[in-house]
């Protein structure tokens, strides 16, 4: 009878160990997914506003990325940019 009891206790121990491993894996998975969600939901760094320059031909203010430096002046890249008639 003690042989059956010892075998039964080993089986119970393995079952308990199995469920402990499952619980640890579940906890780790939940922790990882929560951390991933927090990283996705984190607000992005605010972008700095783009500088505007005045076009020397039409006097329009345009973003610096859409302008071309001509010496000390800037001109816009708009194909219909014409000198100001004012």
JOJOBEL-V6935 format. One record per residue. N is the residue number from 0. RES is the residue in one small letter. SS is DSSP state (H for helix, E for strand, L for the rest). NEAR is the number of other C-alpha atoms within 8 Angstrom. Layout:
N | RES | SS | NEAR
N | RES | SS | NEAR
This chain:
0 | x | L | 4
1 | x | H | 5
2 | x | H | 6
3 | x | H | 7
4 | x | H | 8
5 | x | H | 8
6 | x | H | 8
7 | x | H | 8
8 | x | H | 8
9 | x | H | 8
10 | x | H | 8
11 | x | H | 8
12 | x | H | 8
13 | x | H | 8
14 | x | H | 8
15 | x | H | 8
16 | x | H | 8
17 | x | H | 8
18 | x | H | 8
19 | x | H | 8
20 | x | H | 8
21 | x | H | 8
22 | x | H | 8
23 | x | H | 8
24 | x | H | 8
25 | x | H | 8
26 | x | H | 8
27 | x | H | 8
28 | x | H | 8
29 | x | H | 8
30 | x | H | 8
31 | x | H | 8
32 | x | H | 8
33 | x | H | 8
34 | x | H | 8
35 | x | H | 8
36 | x | H | 8
37 | x | H | 8
38 | x | H | 7
39 | x | H | 6
40 | x | H | 6
41 | x | L | 6
42 | x | L | 4
43 | x | L | 4
44 | x | L | 4
45 | x | L | 4
46 | x | L | 4
47 | x | L | 4
48 | x | L | 4
49 | x | L | 6
50 | x | L | 6
51 | x | E | 8
52 | x | E | 10
53 | x | E | 10
54 | x | E | 14
55 | x | L | 9
56 | x | L | 9
57 | x | L | 9
58 | x | L | 9
59 | x | L | 7
60 | x | E | 8
61 | x | E | 11
62 | x | E | 10
63 | x | H | 10
64 | x | H | 4
65 | x | H | 8
66 | x | E | 13
67 | x | E | 9
68 | x | E | 8
69 | x | E | 7
70 | x | L | 5
71 | x | L | 5
72 | x | E | 8
73 | x | E | 13
74 | x | E | 12
75 | x | E | 11
76 | x | L | 8
77 | x | L | 5
78 | x | L | 4
79 | x | L | 4
80 | x | L | 9
81 | x | L | 6
82 | x | L | 8
83 | x | L | 7
84 | x | L | 3
85 | x | L | 2
